[in-house]
Amino acid sequence: MTRPKTQSDGQVLEAALRLIHDHGPEALTFERLSKACGLSGATLVQRFGNKARLKQRALLQAWDGLDEKTRTLAAGVPGTPAGAIELLVGLSQGYGGIESYAEGLLVLREDLRDPLLRARGATWRISLCDALAACFASTKGTPRDIGLLMASHWQGSLLWWSFDPAIEVAVYVEDSLNRFVAAMTTTTAREP
């Protein structure tokens, strides 16, 4: 008879994600995770096989969380350009300060190295761009690919903020996106 799990895989993977975010991807070892979650290293190896598989599963769980957060935010914002801004500002919450953001870039590096994780990012991009485009559906004259343009601007604003993080990231992003939407709607309104 098998023993009941004292912690679900999801709980263990959350502990793994905390280690990755707090100390970088290379800090994730079975020994450190054992100390963080209270399960033996042998139990962790039995559940996850090896470090690469453990890291991949933890990052896939993070993608699941981002997908859910995106769906929830998209469902709760108005279908307007202001709603698109609200969606992206909501996704910008939780980055914390510059140190946390910089550590997040190390996690992104792991996503880019793994084909399965890269595919998750590509899928998320499509759903995010579709949600953003839906917010512009009744705005006359916006470019066909407004969702991708806005998502790209958002990612760029996060990067530019990181070089001079003098204000809170969400404030910087909201201001940048407001200027982007104003430029897009003014430009498209003037086109013949």
Backbone as CSV, one residue per row, in Angstrom:
resi,resn,N_x,N_y,N_z,CA_x,CA_y,CA_z,C_x,C_y,C_z
1,MET,0.847,-1.179,0.000,0.000,0.000,0.000,0.893,1.243,0.000
2,THR,0.577,2.213,-0.861,1.380,3.421,-0.935,0.993,4.372,0.186
3,ARG,1.983,5.125,0.615,1.730,6.113,1.660,1.074,7.343,1.036
4,PRO,0.190,8.010,1.787,-0.420,9.236,1.249,0.638,10.338,1.144
5,LYS,0.496,11.180,0.156,1.422,12.296,-0.016,1.155,13.340,1.062
6,THR,2.221,13.778,1.705,2.068,14.832,2.707,2.005,16.198,2.043
7,GLN,2.520,16.283,0.831,2.439,17.507,0.041,2.158,17.113,-1.401
8,SER,1.267,17.846,-2.017,0.969,17.567,-3.418,2.147,17.986,-4.290
9,ASP,2.164,17.476,-5.507,3.198,17.907,-6.453,3.127,19.417,-6.648
10,GLY,1.912,19.942,-6.708,1.740,21.391,-6.884,2.391,22.183,-5.766
11,GLN,2.238,21.726,-4.528,2.867,22.416,-3.401,4.394,22.341,-3.482
12,VAL,4.903,21.187,-3.852,6.351,21.020,-3.986,6.866,21.911,-5.119
13,LEU,6.138,21.968,-6.219,6.565,22.792,-7.344,6.516,24.277,-7.001
14,GLU,5.566,24.680,-6.155,5.537,26.072,-5.683,6.794,26.383,-4.873
15,ALA,7.206,25.450,-4.023,8.445,25.634,-3.264,9.638,25.725,-4.207
16,ALA,9.633,24.907,-5.261,10.709,24.955,-6.258,10.732,26.308,-6.961
17,LEU,9.566,26.828,-7.305,9.498,28.144,-7.954,10.022,29.240,-7.039
18,ARG,9.693,29.160,-5.756,10.218,30.161,-4.813,11.738,30.119,-4.778
19,LEU,12.301,28.912,-4.761,13.764,28.796,-4.791,14.337,29.414,-6.061
20,ILE,13.722,29.103,-7.180,14.194,29.635,-8.465,14.137,31.155,-8.460
21,HIS,13.015,31.719,-8.028,12.857,33.178,-8.045,13.728,33.869,-7.002
22,ASP,13.902,33.242,-5.854,14.678,33.885,-4.792,16.179,33.771,-4.978
23,HIS,16.630,32.676,-5.593,18.073,32.422,-5.648,18.592,32.104,-7.048
24,GLY,17.725,32.139,-8.054,18.143,31.834,-9.415,17.922,30.374,-9.766
25,PRO,17.779,30.067,-11.047,17.497,28.700,-11.493,18.527,27.672,-11.062
26,GLU,19.777,28.071,-10.973,20.828,27.109,-10.618,20.737,26.690,-9.150
27,ALA,20.011,27.460,-8.347,19.867,27.139,-6.924,18.914,25.971,-6.689
28,LEU,18.152,25.608,-7.686,17.201,24.519,-7.520,17.941,23.181,-7.558
29,THR,18.056,22.580,-6.394,18.628,21.240,-6.262,17.673,20.429,-5.407
30,PHE,17.781,19.127,-5.484,16.931,18.280,-4.653,17.225,18.523,-3.164
31,GLU,18.470,18.775,-2.842,18.833,19.024,-1.440,18.180,20.303,-0.917
32,ARG,18.304,21.383,-1.682,17.693,22.651,-1.256,16.175,22.544,-1.224
33,LEU,15.601,21.880,-2.219,14.150,21.727,-2.245,13.683,20.877,-1.075
34,SER,14.458,19.872,-0.721,14.135,19.027,0.427,14.037,19.877,1.694
35,LYS,14.995,20.769,1.890,14.982,21.657,3.054,13.806,22.633,2.989
36,ALA,13.482,23.095,1.791,12.406,24.079,1.638,11.018,23.484,1.843
37,CYS,10.830,22.233,1.429,9.475,21.655,1.491,9.312,20.574,2.554
38,GLY,10.426,20.096,3.109,10.337,19.104,4.174,10.240,17.659,3.724
39,LEU,10.313,17.406,2.440,10.318,16.029,1.939,11.752,15.586,1.707
40,SER,11.986,14.306,1.785,13.348,13.800,1.581,13.759,13.945,0.117
41,GLY,15.058,14.044,-0.074,15.586,14.106,-1.430,15.188,12.889,-2.242
42,ALA,15.200,11.709,-1.612,14.830,10.475,-2.318,13.371,10.526,-2.782
43,THR,12.501,11.076,-1.952,11.087,11.215,-2.344,10.956,12.155,-3.534
44,LEU,11.714,13.229,-3.509,11.657,14.201,-4.605,12.178,13.593,-5.904
45,VAL,13.266,12.833,-5.818,13.797,12.172,-7.013,12.785,11.165,-7.539
46,GLN,12.136,10.450,-6.633,11.123,9.477,-7.057,9.978,10.173,-7.786
47,ARG,9.573,11.331,-7.302,8.456,12.050,-7.922,8.826,12.722,-9.241
48,PHE,10.011,13.317,-9.302,10.334,14.186,-10.437,11.453,13.670,-11.326
49,GLY,12.153,12.633,-10.925,13.149,12.009,-11.786,14.512,12.646,-11.752
50,ASN,14.621,13.848,-12.260,15.917,14.527,-12.287,15.698,16.030,-12.196
51,LYS,16.793,16.754,-12.038,16.715,18.206,-11.846,16.091,18.907,-13.058
52,ALA,16.448,18.485,-14.250,15.898,19.121,-15.452,14.377,18.965,-15.508
53,ARG,13.895,17.776,-15.211,12.444,17.525,-15.227,11.752,18.305,-14.109
54,LEU,12.368,18.371,-12.944,11.818,19.150,-11.828,11.684,20.617,-12.228
55,LYS,12.744,21.178,-12.790,12.725,22.592,-13.194,11.668,22.824,-14.264
56,GLN,11.594,21.922,-15.236,10.601,22.069,-16.298,9.183,22.035,-15.731
57,ARG,8.912,21.104,-14.852,7.572,21.007,-14.269,7.235,22.234,-13.433
58,ALA,8.211,22.758,-12.698,7.971,23.970,-11.912,7.650,25.144,-12.835
59,LEU,8.394,25.266,-13.924,8.157,26.377,-14.846,6.864,26.190,-15.634
60,LEU,6.498,24.954,-15.940,5.196,24.714,-16.571,4.065,25.117,-15.630
61,GLN,4.236,24.855,-14.350,3.220,25.280,-13.388,3.137,26.803,-13.337
62,ALA,4.280,27.471,-13.453,4.273,28.934,-13.495,3.519,29.434,-14.728
63,TRP,3.712,28.770,-15.870,2.968,29.142,-17.079,1.468,28.926,-16.870
64,ASP,1.104,27.838,-16.203,-0.309,27.602,-15.898,-0.884,28.772,-15.103
65,GLY,-0.126,29.233,-14.121,-0.568,30.366,-13.306,-0.702,31.636,-14.120
66,LEU,0.237,31.880,-15.027,0.159,33.073,-15.869,-1.015,32.989,-16.831
67,ASP,-1.252,31.810,-17.385,-2.423,31.630,-18.254,-3.710,31.950,-17.500
68,GLU,-3.821,31.436,-16.285,-5.020,31.660,-15.478,-5.169,33.134,-15.109
69,LYS,-4.084,33.759,-14.708,-4.120,35.185,-14.359,-4.546,36.013,-15.568
70,THR,-4.025,35.680,-16.733,-4.375,36.407,-17.957,-5.859,36.240,-18.270
71,ARG,-6.367,35.003,-18.192,-7.803,34.760,-18.452,-8.680,35.523,-17.469
72,THR,-8.307,35.482,-16.209,-9.102,36.145,-15.176,-9.112,37.655,-15.386
73,LEU,-7.949,38.223,-15.618,-7.883,39.672,-15.854,-8.640,40.056,-17.119
74,ALA,-8.468,39.292,-18.189,-9.141,39.604,-19.458,-10.655,39.559,-19.304
75,ALA,-11.140,38.619,-18.518,-12.586,38.495,-18.316,-13.143,39.636,-17.464
76,GLY,-12.289,40.287,-16.687,-12.762,41.311,-15.766,-12.574,42.743,-16.215
77,VAL,-11.946,42.954,-17.359,-11.724,44.330,-17.814,-12.759,44.702,-18.870
78,PRO,-13.059,46.004,-18.977,-13.981,46.419,-20.037,-13.365,46.206,-21.419
79,GLY,-14.191,45.990,-22.409,-13.733,45.785,-23.779,-13.435,47.102,-24.463
80,THR,-12.500,47.839,-23.881,-12.099,49.149,-24.380,-10.580,49.239,-24.352
81,PRO,-10.006,50.245,-25.028,-8.558,50.422,-24.910,-8.107,50.600,-23.449
82,ALA,-8.905,51.280,-22.647,-8.572,51.418,-21.218,-8.563,50.046,-20.542
83,GLY,-9.435,49.159,-20.979,-9.457,47.802,-20.448,-8.186,47.040,-20.813
84,ALA,-7.682,47.275,-22.024,-6.424,46.639,-22.437,-5.276,47.109,-21.551
85,ILE,-5.266,48.398,-21.252,-4.236,48.933,-20.363,-4.371,48.300,-18.980
86,GLU,-5.598,48.222,-18.482,-5.839,47.621,-17.173,-5.349,46.173,-17.124
87,LEU,-5.571,45.439,-18.188,-5.114,44.050,-18.270,-3.597,43.969,-18.137
88,LEU,-2.895,44.793,-18.898,-1.433,44.731,-18.873,-0.843,45.280,-17.579
89,VAL,-1.473,46.286,-17.007,-1.018,46.782,-15.708,-1.215,45.681,-14.665
90,GLY,-2.333,44.976,-14.748,-2.578,43.861,-13.834,-1.523,42.768,-13.964
91,LEU,-1.111,42.492,-15.187,-0.056,41.495,-15.399,1.303,41.993,-14.918
92,SER,1.455,43.306,-14.804,2.713,43.886,-14.335,2.819,43.872,-12.812
93,GLN,1.707,43.658,-12.133,1.718,43.599,-10.665,2.494,42.366,-10.230
94,GLY,3.194,42.470,-9.149,3.892,41.315,-8.605,5.331,41.191,-9.053
95,TYR,5.781,42.051,-9.949,7.197,41.997,-10.325,8.075,42.418,-9.155
96,GLY,7.537,43.287,-8.307,8.337,43.781,-7.195,9.326,44.812,-7.689
97,GLY,10.451,44.883,-7.023,11.483,45.841,-7.390,12.395,45.307,-8.472
98,ILE,13.437,46.054,-8.714,14.349,45.730,-9.803,15.066,44.394,-9.562
99,GLU,15.406,44.080,-8.319,16.098,42.811,-8.059,15.212,41.627,-8.413
100,SER,13.952,41.713,-8.040,13.005,40.646,-8.361,12.811,40.537,-9.869
101,TYR,12.719,41.677,-10.538,12.560,41.678,-11.992,13.789,41.050,-12.660
102,ALA,14.976,41.409,-12.187,16.209,40.864,-12.766,16.272,39.352,-12.582
103,GLU,15.862,38.863,-11.419,15.829,37.412,-11.200,14.834,36.761,-12.159
104,GLY,13.739,37.456,-12.424,12.750,36.941,-13.365,13.315,36.759,-14.768
105,LEU,14.266,37.599,-15.129,14.895,37.449,-16.442,15.718,36.166,-16.510
106,LEU,16.285,35.758,-15.379,17.001,34.471,-15.357,16.026,33.316,-15.565
107,VAL,14.832,33.457,-15.030,13.803,32.433,-15.233,13.388,32.414,-16.699
108,LEU,13.237,33.584,-17.296,12.894,33.663,-18.722,13.958,32.963,-19.564
109,ARG,15.213,33.093,-19.171,16.291,32.395,-19.885,16.033,30.890,-19.896
110,GLU,15.567,30.356,-18.786,15.268,28.921,-18.712,14.121,28.567,-19.661
111,ASP,13.112,29.435,-19.730,11.997,29.204,-20.646,12.472,29.186,-22.098
112,LEU,13.400,30.064,-22.421,13.888,30.154,-23.800,14.771,28.975,-24.186
113,ARG,15.386,28.337,-23.224,16.268,27.202,-23.491,15.512,25.899,-23.737
114,ASP,14.289,25.812,-23.278,13.520,24.565,-23.317,12.417,24.675,-24.368
115,PRO,12.413,23.827,-25.388,11.407,23.923,-26.455,9.959,23.847,-25.944
116,LEU,9.695,23.018,-24.961,8.339,22.903,-24.425,7.916,24.197,-23.732
117,LEU,8.817,24.785,-22.975,8.508,26.044,-22.295,8.404,27.197,-23.290
118,ARG,9.247,27.194,-24.312,9.138,28.208,-25.377,7.783,28.125,-26.047
119,ALA,7.316,26.905,-26.286,6.006,26.720,-26.917,4.899,27.280,-26.031
120,ARG,5.024,27.108,-24.721,4.025,27.672,-23.807,4.013,29.191,-23.912
121,GLY,5.204,29.782,-24.020,5.284,31.234,-24.185,4.632,31.695,-25.470
122,ALA,4.841,30.958,-26.537,4.237,31.312,-27.826,2.713,31.206,-27.763
123,THR,2.217,30.194,-27.083,0.770,30.027,-26.931,0.188,31.157,-26.091
124,TRP,0.890,31.522,-25.013,0.421,32.621,-24.162,0.383,33.932,-24.945
125,ARG,1.401,34.160,-25.779,1.428,35.378,-26.595,0.161,35.481,-27.438
126,ILE,-0.244,34.390,-28.047,-1.444,34.401,-28.888,-2.675,34.744,-28.069
127,SER,-2.837,34.110,-26.912,-4.031,34.384,-26.110,-4.011,35.803,-25.557
128,LEU,-2.844,36.298,-25.154,-2.750,37.679,-24.668,-3.074,38.669,-25.783
129,CYS,-2.496,38.457,-26.951,-2.748,39.370,-28.078,-4.218,39.352,-28.486
130,ASP,-4.840,38.184,-28.460,-6.272,38.100,-28.767,-7.099,38.861,-27.749
131,ALA,-6.750,38.739,-26.465,-7.480,39.457,-25.410,-7.314,40.963,-25.568
132,LEU,-6.121,41.406,-25.902,-5.886,42.836,-26.108,-6.636,43.336,-27.335
133,ALA,-6.588,42.589,-28.422,-7.291,42.982,-29.646,-8.793,43.091,-29.403
134,ALA,-9.335,42.201,-28.581,-10.769,42.247,-28.269,-11.145,43.551,-27.585
135,CYS,-10.223,44.129,-26.843,-10.490,45.406,-26.179,-10.563,46.569,-27.172
136,PHE,-10.068,46.368,-28.357,-10.091,47.406,-29.391,-11.132,47.115,-30.469
137,ALA,-11.930,46.083,-30.280,-12.864,45.642,-31.328,-13.793,46.748,-31.795
138,SER,-14.218,47.620,-30.905,-15.145,48.684,-31.310,-14.440,50.016,-31.555
139,THR,-13.108,50.009,-31.514,-12.346,51.231,-31.768,-12.006,51.278,-33.249
140,LYS,-12.621,52.200,-33.919,-12.490,52.306,-35.372,-11.061,52.675,-35.783
141,GLY,-10.578,51.991,-36.810,-9.312,52.345,-37.429,-8.057,51.804,-36.759
142,THR,-8.193,50.980,-35.769,-6.973,50.447,-35.151,-6.359,49.386,-36.064
143,PRO,-5.047,49.247,-35.999,-4.392,48.255,-36.852,-4.893,46.837,-36.551
144,ARG,-4.870,45.994,-37.548,-5.340,44.620,-37.411,-4.579,43.874,-36.312
145,ASP,-3.315,44.142,-36.166,-2.506,43.441,-35.173,-2.243,44.292,-33.923
146,ILE,-3.246,45.053,-33.515,-3.100,45.938,-32.356,-2.723,45.162,-31.091
147,GLY,-3.233,43.953,-30.936,-2.899,43.162,-29.745,-1.407,42.887,-29.654
148,LEU,-0.811,42.459,-30.757,0.627,42.185,-30.776,1.428,43.467,-30.595
149,LEU,0.992,44.542,-31.243,1.691,45.814,-31.095,1.677,46.282,-29.641
150,MET,0.528,46.158,-29.001,0.420,46.614,-27.613,1.202,45.705,-26.668
151,ALA,1.130,44.396,-26.880,1.894,43.467,-26.039,3.392,43.726,-26.196
152,SER,3.823,43.998,-27.408,5.245,44.291,-27.654,5.654,45.587,-26.962
153,HIS,4.799,46.586,-27.032,5.092,47.848,-26.356,5.179,47.625,-24.844
154,TRP,4.261,46.837,-24.313,4.262,46.528,-22.877,5.584,45.878,-22.472
155,GLN,6.016,44.858,-23.218,7.278,44.199,-22.881,8.440,45.179,-22.964
156,GLY,8.421,46.037,-23.969,9.458,47.059,-24.076,9.439,48.030,-22.907
157,SER,8.245,48.411,-22.468,8.158,49.346,-21.336,8.718,48.715,-20.061
158,LEU,8.513,47.413,-19.891,9.095,46.728,-18.734,10.619,46.784,-18.791
159,LEU,11.163,46.572,-19.961,12.618,46.608,-20.111,13.151,48.016,-19.856
160,TRP,12.524,49.030,-20.445,13.004,50.399,-20.251,12.885,50.804,-18.788
161,TRP,11.802,50.380,-18.114,11.670,50.669,-16.680,12.862,50.085,-15.917
162,SER,13.293,48.889,-16.296,14.342,48.205,-15.539,15.665,48.957,-15.551
163,PHE,15.909,49.780,-16.552,17.145,50.540,-16.593,17.121,51.738,-15.647
164,ASP,15.913,52.214,-15.315,15.784,53.354,-14.407,14.531,53.159,-13.562
165,PRO,14.597,52.235,-12.593,13.410,51.873,-11.823,13.092,52.863,-10.698
166,ALA,13.030,54.144,-11.052,12.814,55.172,-10.038,11.381,55.176,-9.496
167,ILE,10.439,54.691,-10.276,9.049,54.643,-9.826,8.564,53.198,-9.885
168,GLU,7.422,52.948,-9.274,6.846,51.599,-9.270,6.586,51.145,-10.702
169,VAL,6.858,49.889,-10.976,6.746,49.360,-12.329,5.333,49.543,-12.897
170,ALA,4.303,49.302,-12.119,2.932,49.420,-12.631,2.606,50.857,-13.041
171,VAL,3.127,51.830,-12.309,2.906,53.243,-12.639,3.603,53.569,-13.956
172,TYR,4.837,53.106,-14.103,5.595,53.346,-15.331,4.891,52.712,-16.530
173,VAL,4.473,51.463,-16.363,3.819,50.729,-17.448,2.499,51.409,-17.838
174,GLU,1.716,51.788,-16.863,0.430,52.424,-17.167,0.624,53.724,-17.942
175,ASP,1.567,54.539,-17.519,1.847,55.787,-18.234,2.302,55.511,-19.665
176,SER,3.205,54.550,-19.820,3.713,54.210,-21.149,2.598,53.690,-22.055
177,LEU,1.732,52.830,-21.513,0.634,52.280,-22.317,-0.409,53.334,-22.653
178,ASN,-0.662,54.257,-21.743,-1.591,55.353,-22.052,-1.071,56.189,-23.223
179,ARG,0.232,56.452,-23.236,0.818,57.209,-24.351,0.757,56.406,-25.651
180,PHE,0.973,55.096,-25.556,0.886,54.228,-26.727,-0.529,54.252,-27.316
181,VAL,-1.533,54.059,-26.471,-2.923,54.053,-26.946,-3.296,55.414,-27.525
182,ALA,-2.880,56.491,-26.874,-3.174,57.827,-27.396,-2.545,58.010,-28.776
183,ALA,-1.313,57.572,-28.941,-0.650,57.691,-30.245,-1.353,56.840,-31.294
184,MET,-1.750,55.632,-30.939,-2.419,54.742,-31.897,-3.788,55.270,-32.299
185,THR,-4.542,55.725,-31.347,-5.899,56.186,-31.674,-5.867,57.535,-32.366
186,THR,-4.884,58.369,-32.059,-4.761,59.668,-32.750,-4.306,59.443,-34.179
187,THR,-3.329,58.564,-34.373,-2.806,58.266,-35.700,-3.889,57.648,-36.574
188,THR,-4.602,56.680,-36.040,-5.612,56.010,-36.854,-6.806,56.912,-37.123
189,ALA,-7.091,57.839,-36.216,-8.205,58.771,-36.443,-7.875,59.750,-37.567
190,ARG,-6.583,60.062,-37.768,-6.199,61.019,-38.825,-6.044,60.370,-40.184
191,GLU,-5.942,59.036,-40.240,-5.765,58.384,-41.541,-7.020,58.538,-42.375
192,PRO,-6.855,58.737,-43.712,-8.025,58.939,-44.587,-8.902,57.712,-44.690
